[in-house]
């Protein structure tokens, strides 16, 4: 698993590449919680290059989303595809976590003024 980050407007975009599985879930969750603890309240997880996620990975996303909610923030997921998209849909996570076709559409949700810029 590889994680890269960038900031756009007031949002942190976390791009995940590879697999979030039994070996990587703990690191994935720790990194996301670190960002939240550092004050990030608008987090978009770009899963466009994620090829696999386990139920433990889903739980970590839920944990981070709840932590952000407590801080009046939001976790959004973007660019789901393939097996990862199927896992989100079958597990019902698309009804729990806001999901978007792309990072750009997620940013529009968070920062509507970005659309007119």
C-alpha positions as CSV (number, residue, x, y, z in Angstrom):
1,X,0.0,0.0,0.0
2,X,1.2,3.5,-0.9
3,X,-0.4,6.7,0.5
4,X,0.2,10.1,-0.9
5,X,-1.4,13.4,0.1
6,X,-2.1,16.8,-1.3
7,X,-4.2,19.8,-0.3
8,X,-6.7,21.4,-2.4
9,X,-8.6,24.4,-1.0
10,X,-9.5,23.4,2.6
11,X,-9.5,19.7,1.9
12,X,-6.9,17.0,2.3
13,X,-6.8,14.5,-0.5
14,X,-5.4,11.1,0.5
15,X,-4.6,8.8,-2.5
16,X,-4.3,5.1,-1.7
17,X,-2.6,2.7,-4.1
18,X,-2.4,-1.0,-3.9
19,X,-4.2,-3.0,-1.2
20,X,-5.8,-2.2,2.2
21,X,-5.7,-5.7,3.8
22,X,-4.7,-7.4,7.0
23,X,-1.1,-6.3,6.7
24,X,-1.8,-2.6,5.8
25,X,-5.1,-1.6,7.5
26,X,-3.4,-0.6,10.7
27,X,-1.0,1.8,9.0
28,X,-3.8,3.1,6.8
29,X,-6.0,3.9,9.8
30,X,-3.1,5.4,11.8
31,X,-2.2,7.8,9.0
32,X,-5.7,9.0,8.5
33,X,-6.3,9.5,12.2
34,X,-3.0,11.4,12.4
35,X,-4.3,13.8,9.8
36,X,-7.5,14.3,11.7
37,X,-5.6,14.8,15.0
38,X,-3.5,17.4,13.2
39,X,-6.7,19.4,12.5
40,X,-7.9,18.2,9.1
41,X,-11.7,18.0,9.0
42,X,-12.3,17.7,5.3
43,X,-10.7,14.4,4.0
44,X,-11.2,12.9,0.6
45,X,-9.9,9.4,0.1
46,X,-9.0,8.9,-3.5
47,X,-9.3,5.1,-4.2
48,X,-8.8,5.3,-7.9
49,X,-5.6,3.1,-7.6
50,X,-6.8,0.9,-4.8
51,X,-7.2,-2.7,-6.1
52,X,-8.3,-4.5,-2.9
53,X,-9.9,-3.7,0.5
54,X,-10.9,-6.1,3.3
55,X,-13.6,-5.7,5.9
56,X,-10.9,-4.5,8.3
57,X,-10.1,-1.7,5.8
58,X,-13.8,-0.8,5.7
59,X,-13.9,-0.7,9.5
60,X,-10.9,1.7,9.5
61,X,-12.8,4.0,7.1
62,X,-15.8,4.0,9.3
63,X,-13.6,4.7,12.4
64,X,-12.1,7.7,10.7
65,X,-15.4,8.9,9.4
66,X,-16.9,8.8,13.0
67,X,-13.8,10.7,14.3
68,X,-14.3,13.4,11.7
69,X,-18.0,13.6,12.4
70,X,-17.2,14.3,16.1
71,X,-15.1,17.3,14.9
72,X,-17.9,18.4,12.5
73,X,-15.9,17.3,9.6
74,X,-16.4,14.8,6.8
75,X,-14.8,11.9,5.1
76,X,-15.6,11.4,1.4
77,X,-14.5,8.6,-0.9
78,X,-13.8,9.1,-4.5
79,X,-13.0,7.1,-7.7
80,X,-14.2,3.7,-6.5
81,X,-13.8,1.1,-9.2
82,X,-13.6,-2.6,-9.8
83,X,-13.5,-5.0,-6.9
84,X,-13.2,-2.1,-4.4
85,X,-16.4,-0.5,-5.7
86,X,-18.2,-3.9,-5.5
87,X,-17.1,-4.3,-1.9
88,X,-18.4,-0.9,-1.0
89,X,-21.7,-1.6,-2.7
90,X,-22.2,-5.1,-1.4
91,X,-21.3,-4.1,2.2
92,X,-23.7,-1.1,2.1
93,X,-20.9,1.4,2.6
94,X,-22.1,3.5,-0.3
95,X,-25.1,4.3,1.9
96,X,-23.0,5.2,4.9
97,X,-20.0,7.0,3.4
98,X,-20.5,9.7,0.8
99,X,-18.9,8.4,-2.5
100,X,-18.1,10.3,-5.6
101,X,-17.1,9.4,-9.2
102,X,-14.0,11.6,-8.9
103,X,-12.0,13.8,-6.5
104,X,-13.2,16.8,-8.5
105,X,-16.9,16.0,-7.8
106,X,-16.1,15.3,-4.1
107,X,-14.4,18.7,-3.9
108,X,-17.5,20.3,-5.5
109,X,-19.5,18.8,-2.7
110,X,-17.2,20.3,0.0
111,X,-16.4,23.5,-1.7
112,X,-19.3,24.5,-4.0
113,X,-17.6,27.7,-5.0
114,X,-14.8,25.7,-6.6
115,X,-17.1,24.8,-9.4
116,X,-17.6,28.4,-10.5
117,X,-13.9,29.2,-10.2
